[in-house]
């Protein structure tokens, strides 16, 4: 099953994230990841929610979320939408593995955001395929930590 994503724009009030997660929890629907932050205009919160749902479940989520008082806008993202994710990876390195990792990082247009004597923290931003491809390549290094932000998305063109 392919991942599906929805956009929720809600009033920026305490408890809105809890209301949304409760909506999913009450119906036994799993959320793969959720990205939330201040929207535009500033009094809104923009949430991108990802899950592996069938079309029926997706439609039920949209219908139920529309009933919530704080929801201003909800829609499903199409395949033509722009999807991006950020990942930070802390890797233990020695002089040999450091050079090899930097070569891979250059190919993926990532950057080093912290350098230690025995570790690097690297940053990669891009679509999910790019992130997953990079992580497959570096899995043979001694990865100490990975932090993924989850997907942020926007539709192409003038529409929301």
N, C-alpha and C positions, 0 to 999 in steps of 0.2 A: 504494500500500500504506500502510496506517495504522500509525503508531508503536505499538509494544507495549512495556510496561514490566514488569520483574520486581523483586521485593524479595528481597534476600539478607541474612540475618542470620548473621554469622560470628564466631568467636572473635577477639578483638582481639589478634592476634599478628603479628609481623613477616612480611611476605611474602604475606598473604592477598589483597591486591589483585593482586599478581603472579600468584597461582594462578588467580584468576578471569579476568584478561585472557589468560593463557596458554590457558585452556580455550576461549575464543572464538577466539584466534589459531590454535590447532592445527586447528580445524575450518573456518577461513576465514570466520568469521562476524563481521560488522562491528558495532561498538558505536557508536551515534550519540553518546551521552553517558553519563557515569557520575557519580553523586553519592555520596560516601561520607563518613561521619563517625561519631563515637562514638554508640553506640546506648544502649538501656536494656534490661537492666542495663548498667552502665558497662564491663563486660568484653567487650562485643560491639561489632562494627562493623556499621552498617546501610548497605547499598548499594542505590541505585535505579539500574537499568541500563535504558537506552532503546535500541531498535533498530527498524529496519524489516524485520521477519522475518515469514515466513509461519507458519502454525500448526504445521507439522511442525518447522521450525527452532526455534521457541519451546519446543515440547515436548522436543526433543532437548537443548536447553540446560538445561532444568530437570532432566531425568533425569541428565545428566552432572554437573551441579553438586551434586545430592543425594549423589553418590558421594564427594565431597571430604570429608575427615575434619573440617575446620574449619567446615563449613557446619552451622549449627544449624536454619535455617529458610529455605525458599525458596517463593515463590509468584508467580503472575502477577497484576498489577493489573487490575481490571475498569474499564469505562468510568465507573462510578459512584464511583470513587476520587477523593480530593481531591489535585489536582496543583498545585504552585506552583513558581515560578522567580523568581530575583532577577537583575536586570540593572543594571549600572552603565554609564552612557554619558557620555563626556567630549565636549563640544561647544564648538567655537570660536564665540564670540558677539561681536556689537557691540551697541550700545544698542537698535537696532530688533529684531534677531533674538532678543535676550535676552527682551524682552517677549512676543514671539510664542511662543517656546519655553515660557515660564512659563505662558502661557494653556493650551497643550496639556498641559503637566505637571499643571495643576490638574484638567483633565478626567479624566486617568488616575490621579488621586490619588497621584501620585509626589511625590518630595521632592528638594530640592537639598541635596547633602551636602558640596559644596565650591564656593566662589565665588572666581574669579580675575578679574583685570581683563579678560581676553580669553577666558575659558572658564568653563564650569559643568560640574560632575559631578553627574549626576542619577541617582536610584535609583527603579526601578519594581519592584514585587513583584506577582505575580498568576499567573493561569493562562496557558498558552502562547498562547492567542488574544489575550489582552490585551497580552502582551509583544510578539508579532508585529505587532499593530495599531499599537502605539505606535512601534515601530521603522520601520514603513512611513511613518508621518506625519512622523517626524523625519529621514528619509533625505535630504531636500533641504537640511538644515542641514549645516554643515561638521563632520561627525563625526570626531573625532580617535582615539577608542578606544572599544571595546565589550568588556565582560566579562560573560559569562553564566555563571551557576552550574550550570546543568543542572537537571533536574527533581527535586524531592523530592516524595514521595507517601505517602499513608496511605489505608487503606480506611476507609469510613464505618462507624459503629456500634462495637460492642464487640469484634469479632474483629480479629485481626492481619492 
